[in-house]
Amino acid sequence: MKIAVTGSSGKLGCVAMRVLKAAGHRVTGFDLSASTYGDATVRLDCSDFGAVMGALSGVDAAARGFDAVLHLAGIPMPGTTTDEAAFRVNTMSTYNVFSAAARLGINKVVWASSETILGLPFAEPPEFAPVTEAHPLKPNWSYALSKVLGEEMAGQFARWHPQMAITSLRFSNVYSAEDYAAIPTIQADPASRKWNLWGYVDAEDAADACRLALEATHTGHRALIIAAADNVAGQDSRALMAEHFPTVPLADDLTGDASLLSSAAAREAIGYAPSRSWRNRCGAAQAT
């Protein structure tokens, strides 16, 4: 496929570019910043609808006529800018990509939603664990609210355009190589990460999920949680929940250090099977 990747210079974007190229896809990266990995990048502000229309129409003859869009551009996390800016940039960027894709006949869009819509930070305990797509949406930040509205827009665009397939990937905290340096501190104080139920996902697993979602065949909108197979605390998940969220009902099949953010639906829908763990990245000697 010919795939447009917005946010191609970001933590996940640069890895997704590499994974998609390795799979044989032809990718064009769009971002406000140049890539630090040597990928050619076309400058694009996704909050500008005209610019998005122009970019997805084709920046040159070779790129003209994209088959799909991987939309990763936007404010990447809460706290990096004002609440107003996070909400405005993310909401308008997502609308612009969906709308431009629909107008241009690009029927496949995969985009970065977020675990934050599920209730993070979990000052109020989750209703059950592991958390699945059936959990009520409880955005507690303007950032998370922008992702909820993005998913609602995805559903409505897919309704307006029945030929479209839009996949919202609810990524857990994406970890690249430098993020794993914090593992010993987290494992020394697990309470510091209860805010997202000790969830994370390796950037390469997240990029694999992007590829799988782009290659899948479906129509309509679907939302999928994308997390690692284990928890970042390196502890028994039932014990963590008993200490920090003792009233939360747990699934009967929860064992060991299994993630408390379930990717089972993603496994069924697109074949997502996370294979990277903090143990691979940091060494088994850090296990607690």
N, C-alpha and C positions, 0 to 999 in steps of 0.2 A: 504494500500500500504506500501511497504518498501521504505522509502524515505531517501536519503542522503541530509543533510543540511550543506552546506559550510558556513563559517562565523557564526557558531552556537552560539558563545559566544558574538556576537555583540549586539548592542541595539535592533535591530529587530530580529536577529537570535534567541536569547534566548526566546523571546515571541513567535516566530513562532514554536519553538520546543514544547513549552507548549500547544499551540493551536492544533498542529497536533497530539500530544499524546492524548489530550482530545477528539479528533475526532476519535480515534481508530487506527490511523496509527502507524506503527513501524518506528521510526526515529533513525538515527545515525548521531551525530553531528561531524563536522570536523572544526578545527580552529587551528590557531597558538597559541592561548591562551586557558587556561583552563576556563571552565564555572564557573561563580561566583554563579550560581543558582543550583549547585548540579548535573547538567547533565554530564554524561560521555562524554568526548570529545576525539576524535582521532586527534592527531597533524597532520596537513596537510598544506603545502605551495602550494596554487593553481597555483602559477607561475611556478611550476616544473611539466612539463607534465608527466614524468614518475611516480611521486608521485601521481598525480591525477588518472592516469590509474590504479595504484595499489590500491588506496583507493576505487574507484568506482567498481573495480573488486570484492571487498568484503574483509573486514578486518578480518572476521572470518566466520565460517560456517553459523551462524545465519543471518549475514548481507549480505551474498553473493546473488547476483542477485537482485539489486535494481530495483524498478519499475519506480522511478522518482528521479530527482535531483532538490532541491531548492538551487539555487546558490546566496548566499548573501555575499560571501567573497570579499575582495578587499579594496582599499582605500575608506573610507565612504563618504568623502566630500572634496571639494576644500580647499586648504590652510593648510592641515594637514601634507603635505610633499612637495617635489619639484614637479614642473609640470612634469618633465621627469619621476619621480618615479610613480606619479599617473597614467600617461598615460601608462607606461610600465606594471606596476603591474595589472591594471584593464584590459587592452586589452589582455595581455597574459593569465591571469587567466580565463577570459571569453572564449577565444579561447580553452584553454585546457579543460575546462569543457564540452563545446559543442562537441569538437572532441572526447574526451574520451567517452562521452555518446553515440555518434553515432557509434563508433567502438564497444562498448559493447552491443549495442542493447537496450539501455535505451532510450525509445522514448518520454519521457515526461520531459521537462526542463522548470522550471520557474526561472526567474532571476531578479535581481534588476537593472533596468535601472533608469532613473532620470528625474525629472522635469527640470533640468538644460539644457537639450537639446533643450528646447522650446524657449530659448532666454535669460535666466537668466545670469547675473542680467539685468533687463529690462531698461538699459540706453537708448536703442532704444525701443519705445513702442511696445507692441504686436500688431499684425495686426487686432485682434478682441478679444472680451472677452464675456463670459468666453472662455478661451483657450481650444480647443479640440485637438484630435489627427490629425485633418486636418491642424493644424497650421504648417507653415514651420519650419524645424529644423534649429536652429541658435545657435550652440554651441559657447560659448564665453570664455571657459576655456579649458585647456588640459584635465581636469577631464571630462567635458561634451563631449569633442571630443571622449574620450575613450568609453563613453556610446553610442554615435552615431555609432561608429564602431562596438560596441557589437550588436546593433540592426541590422546593416547591415549583420554581420556574422550570426546572428540568421536566417535572411531571406534566406541566401545562404545555410546554413546547412539544413534548412527545404526543400529547393529546391532539394538539393542533395539527401536527405533522405525523400521521401514523406510520410513515416510512422511517422515521428517525429512531435511532437507538442511543439513549443517553445513559451512561453509567456514572453514578456518584460513588466514588471510593472514599469511605470514611477512614482515612489514615489515622493510625495511632501515632504517637510521637516518633517522627522519623529520625533514625540514628545513622549518621555517617561516621567515619573512622574517628574523628576527634571527639565525638560525643561519648564514646565508650570510656574515655578517661575518667568520667564521673561515676563509673560503676562502683568502685570501692566505697565512695562516700554514700551513695544510695544504699548499698547493702549494709553499711554500718548504721544507717538510720532509715529503715524502711518507711517510717511514718512520713518522711519527706516526700514520698511519691504516692501516697494513698490517693492523692487528688485525681489521678487517672487510673486507679486500680493497678498500678505497677505495669502499665502497658507500654509497649514500644514496637517499632518495626524497623528492621534493617533497611537501609536505602535500596539495596539490591533486590530484596524481596518486594519492596514497594514498587520498584521499577518493573519487576516481573509481573506484578499484578496489573500495572498499566498495560503491558504488552498483551497479557491474556485477555483483558477486557476489550482491547482494541481488536483482537483477533476473533473474539466470540461472535456468534451469530444470534441476534435477537432483535426485537423491536420494542418500543416503549421505554419507560424509565425504570431503573432498579438501583437501589442503594446497597452497598456492601461494606461491612467492616473489614479492614485490612490491618492485621496485627501479627506480631511474632507468635510462635507456638508456645512460648514460655513467658514467665513474668521476669521483670528486670531485677527483682529483689533476690532471686535465687533461693527462694524459700517455698515451703509447701503452701499452696494457694488456700487451702482450707484453713490452715493455721493463721495466715495473714488476715483472712476475712473474719475469723473468730476473734482476733485481737482488735481489729480496727472497725469492723462492720458486723458486730455479732448478731444483729437482728435480720440480716439479709438472707433470704432463702437461697440455697445453693443447689445446683443441678446434681442429680445422683451420680452422674458419670465424671464429675470433677475429681481429678487425681493429680498427685504430684505437684509440680510447679507449673501446671498448665495455665495458659493465659486466661485472665478474667475478662478479656474482650474476645468474643468468639468469632473466628473467621470461617465457621462451618458453612455458612451460606455462600461465601466466596468460593470455597472449595467445590461446592455443588454446582454453582452457576458458571464459573470460569476455570475451574481446575487449580485454583490458588493453593499452593502447598509451601508455606514458609520453611526454609531450610537453614537460615542463618540465625545464630543465637549470640548473646553476649559471651557465651562460653567459647564459641568459635573465634570471636574477635579479641577477647581478653585473655583466654586461657583458662582451663578448668581449675587451676590453682586458686582462682578467686572465688570459687563456689563456697557458700556459707553453710 
